[in-house]
């Protein structure tokens, strides 16, 4: 089936299932959460994007932009993260504002690779959006490395192990 993608709803059917979705946990390695501030990690106004990095400062303020001296964590997909609030609303990878979520300091996950990568390369956090990138320009190095090779626009495995 193919046709226009109306209001974000599925308009095509693939012959093969994708290996994952950005933010999915890969493998059975330990998932170590970021030490949560008092009250937990609360999604800020505008929400958080799953499959991207976020920062939590000492005051507990969460943002997907880079903050100096803040802890960097990865927002993996989980059952409690996404909530469709409208009847027949399209799927989303956003965590709505005000929802408690978990950021991970160590996790094997899948992330979108915008530039293409080779296994073992350092993964950077875009300083504005928090999205993973392989370019150090306008970005901050993370503890993650690419665990798989990937072409531009494909999913890459990332790992802290």
Buried (B, 14 or more C-beta within 10 A) or exposed (E): EEEEEEEEEEEEEEEEEEEBBBBBBBEEBEBEBBEBBEEEBBBBEEBBBBBBBBBBBEEEEBBBBBBEEBBBBBBBBBEEBBEEEEEEEEEBBBBBEEBEBBBBBBBBBBBBBBEBBEEEBBBBBBBEBBBBBBEEEEBBEBEBBBBBBBEEEBBBBBBBE
